[in-house]
Structure formats: C-alpha cells, structure tokens
Amino acid sequence: MAETYKGEAYCVKCKAKREFEGNVKVSESGRRMAQGICPTCGTKVNRILGKAQ
C-alpha cells in the first residue's frame, strides 16, 4: 500500500498554495516527496517532505 499525503503545496500555474491529496514517493536524490494534482487547474504539484530512512 502506497503512503498518501494530504496538505498544501504551491501551484506554479495558479501562483498560490492549494490543498491537495497525493502519493508519497522517494526521489532520485533520496528525499521523500508528495506528488498530486492541483484541484483548480489540474497541474502536477510537488511538496518535499524530508529525507527517506
């Protein structure tokens, strides 16, 4: 089961913080990040959460 995240992220297209729900992934550099979709415009949004253990 994939870890999920619910919170805020900055949407570059809307230029505002938006509430979103997304999945937590580990980037190539080893950081945990939440990836989801902006509910207003549909653009992909990311939020860096911290280093994975």
N, CA, C and O atoms as a DFTB+ gen file, in Angstrom:
212 C
 N C O
     1  1       0.837      -1.191       0.000
     2  2       0.000       0.000       0.000
     3  2       0.875       1.245       0.000
     4  3       1.789       1.370       0.815
     5  1       0.599       2.142      -0.895
     6  2       1.392       3.372      -1.011
     7  2       0.997       4.356       0.082
     8  3      -0.168       4.454       0.467
     9  1       1.986       5.074       0.567
    10  2       1.744       6.107       1.575
    11  2       1.112       7.318       0.896
    12  3       1.523       7.705      -0.197
    13  1       0.115       7.914       1.543
    14  2      -0.550       9.082       0.977
    15  2      -0.270      10.307       1.828
    16  3       0.128      10.195       2.988
    17  1      -0.483      11.475       1.243
    18  2      -0.248      12.747       1.917
    19  2      -1.403      13.677       1.598
    20  3      -1.863      13.740       0.458
    21  1      -1.868      14.399       2.605
    22  2      -2.901      15.401       2.395
    23  2      -2.419      16.695       3.042
    24  3      -2.144      16.730       4.241
    25  1      -2.318      17.758       2.244
    26  2      -1.837      19.023       2.768
    27  2      -1.761      20.073       1.682
    28  3      -2.469      20.001       0.678
    29  1      -0.885      21.062       1.897
    30  2      -0.748      22.169       0.960
    31  2       0.525      22.047       0.147
    32  3       1.536      21.522       0.612
    33  1       0.452      22.543      -1.073
    34  2       1.616      22.673      -1.935
    35  2       1.420      23.911      -2.797
    36  3       0.289      24.343      -3.021
    37  1       2.504      24.475      -3.274
    38  2       2.446      25.667      -4.113
    39  2       2.244      25.254      -5.561
    40  3       3.014      24.458      -6.099
    41  1       1.218      25.791      -6.186
    42  2       0.961      25.548      -7.609
    43  2       1.619      26.675      -8.404
    44  3       1.306      27.850      -8.212
    45  1       2.526      26.305      -9.289
    46  2       3.257      27.299     -10.079
    47  2       2.341      27.977     -11.093
    48  3       2.504      29.164     -11.378
    49  1       1.396      27.247     -11.629
    50  2       0.496      27.816     -12.634
    51  2      -0.495      28.801     -12.003
    52  3      -0.725      29.880     -12.549
    53  1      -1.078      28.438     -10.861
    54  2      -2.033      29.317     -10.165
    55  2      -1.324      30.403      -9.349
    56  3      -1.926      31.427      -9.025
    57  1      -0.058      30.183      -9.021
    58  2       0.735      31.080      -8.171
    59  2       0.095      31.248      -6.796
    60  3       0.006      32.357      -6.268
    61  1      -0.352      30.121      -6.223
    62  2      -0.970      30.133      -4.899
    63  2      -0.809      28.761      -4.253
    64  3      -0.575      27.765      -4.938
    65  1      -0.936      28.721      -2.924
    66  2      -0.924      27.452      -2.209
    67  2      -2.285      26.798      -2.370
    68  3      -3.317      27.462      -2.273
    69  1      -2.285      25.499      -2.616
    70  2      -3.527      24.753      -2.812
    71  2      -3.512      23.495      -1.954
    72  3      -2.469      22.868      -1.765
    73  1      -4.681      23.136      -1.437
    74  2      -4.846      21.866      -0.729
    75  2      -4.884      20.758      -1.779
    76  3      -5.534      20.904      -2.814
    77  1      -4.186      19.645      -1.513
    78  2      -4.202      18.525      -2.448
    79  2      -4.000      17.222      -1.700
    80  3      -3.572      17.209      -0.546
    81  1      -4.314      16.134      -2.370
    82  2      -4.048      14.792      -1.873
    83  2      -3.169      14.111      -2.896
    84  3      -3.396      14.232      -4.100
    85  1      -2.155      13.386      -2.414
    86  2      -1.261      12.729      -3.348
    87  2      -0.525      11.572      -2.715
    88  3      -0.701      11.269      -1.535
    89  1       0.303      10.932      -3.518
    90  2       1.101       9.800      -3.073
    91  2       2.501      10.254      -2.709
    92  3       3.040      11.189      -3.302
    93  1       3.084       9.585      -1.729
    94  2       4.454       9.881      -1.306
    95  2       5.398       8.993      -2.099
    96  3       5.212       7.777      -2.163
    97  1       6.411       9.603      -2.703
    98  2       7.419       8.892      -3.486
    99  2       8.793       9.283      -2.983
   100  3       8.941      10.290      -2.291
   101  1       9.799       8.496      -3.325
   102  2      11.183       8.816      -2.987
   103  2      11.862       9.242      -4.279
   104  3      11.856       8.508      -5.267
   105  1      12.455      10.450      -4.265
   106  2      13.111      10.972      -5.467
   107  2      14.462      10.289      -5.659
   108  3      14.909       9.523      -4.806
   109  1      15.100      10.574      -6.782
   110  2      16.404      10.001      -7.080
   111  2      17.467      10.432      -6.085
   112  3      18.428       9.699      -5.849
   113  1      17.306      11.621      -5.492
   114  2      18.274      12.118      -4.520
   115  2      18.008      11.591      -3.105
   116  3      18.745      11.924      -2.178
   117  1      16.966      10.774      -2.930
   118  2      16.687      10.164      -1.643
   119  2      15.721      10.934      -0.769
   120  3      15.545      10.583       0.398
   121  1      15.100      11.956      -1.283
   122  2      14.142      12.740      -0.496
   123  2      12.727      12.223      -0.724
   124  3      12.368      11.789      -1.818
   125  1      11.935      12.283       0.347
   126  2      10.518      11.938       0.234
   127  2       9.777      13.144      -0.307
   128  3      10.018      14.275       0.117
   129  1       8.873      12.900      -1.245
   130  2       8.089      13.997      -1.789
   131  2       6.680      13.517      -2.086
   132  3       6.457      12.378      -2.498
   133  1       5.733      14.424      -1.863
   134  2       4.340      14.141      -2.169
   135  2       4.041      14.717      -3.546
   136  3       4.377      15.864      -3.839
   137  1       3.406      13.909      -4.383
   138  2       3.048      14.335      -5.722
   139  2       1.548      14.202      -5.881
   140  3       0.965      13.175      -5.532
   141  1       0.926      15.247      -6.410
   142  2      -0.513      15.217      -6.617
   143  2      -0.920      16.167      -7.723
   144  3      -0.083      16.654      -8.482
   145  1      -2.202      16.422      -7.806
   146  2      -2.778      17.270      -8.855
   147  2      -3.451      18.468      -8.195
   148  3      -4.158      18.320      -7.198
   149  1      -3.228      19.658      -8.757
   150  2      -3.890      20.871      -8.281
   151  2      -5.388      20.749      -8.577
   152  3      -5.769      20.502      -9.721
   153  1      -6.242      20.918      -7.559
   154  2      -7.681      20.766      -7.801
   155  2      -8.281      21.876      -8.658
   156  3      -9.367      21.699      -9.210
   157  1      -7.597      23.024      -8.784
   158  2      -8.127      24.147      -9.550
   159  2      -7.797      24.045     -11.033
   160  3      -8.682      24.152     -11.882
   161  1      -6.503      23.835     -11.345
   162  2      -6.099      23.880     -12.752
   163  2      -5.655      22.529     -13.318
   164  3      -5.514      22.399     -14.534
   165  1      -5.431      21.524     -12.472
   166  2      -5.060      20.200     -12.963
   167  2      -3.577      19.999     -13.186
   168  3      -3.181      18.961     -13.717
   169  1      -2.735      20.957     -12.801
   170  2      -1.296      20.845     -12.953
   171  2      -0.719      19.960     -11.845
   172  3      -1.247      19.924     -10.734
   173  1       0.359      19.254     -12.154
   174  2       1.012      18.428     -11.149
   175  2       1.712      19.324     -10.131
   176  3       2.422      20.256     -10.509
   177  1       1.514      19.043      -8.833
   178  2       2.173      19.784      -7.760
   179  2       3.022      18.823      -6.931
   180  3       2.677      17.651      -6.780
   181  1       4.130      19.326      -6.397
   182  2       5.044      18.535      -5.584
   183  2       5.318      19.250      -4.278
   184  3       5.325      20.479      -4.214
   185  1       5.543      18.462      -3.236
   186  2       5.961      19.027      -1.958
   187  2       7.018      18.110      -1.376
   188  3       6.794      16.910      -1.219
   189  1       8.176      18.680      -1.054
   190  2       9.269      17.919      -0.462
   191  2       8.987      17.747       1.026
   192  3       8.731      18.726       1.728
   193  1       9.034      16.507       1.508
   194  2       8.698      16.201       2.885
   195  2       9.921      16.005       3.771
   196  3       9.872      16.352       4.951
   197  1      10.997      15.471       3.255
   198  2      12.187      15.229       4.049
   199  2      12.904      14.000       3.543
   200  3      12.442      13.351       2.604
   201  1      14.022      13.676       4.150
   202  2      14.795      12.528       3.683
   203  2      14.140      11.225       4.083
   204  3      13.566      11.105       5.165
   205  1      14.235      10.237       3.183
   206  2      13.704       8.910       3.464
   207  2      14.674       8.168       4.358
   208  3      15.876       8.433       4.330
   209  1      14.172       7.260       5.134
   210  2      15.026       6.489       6.049
   211  2      15.197       5.091       5.565
   212  3      15.883       4.296       6.207
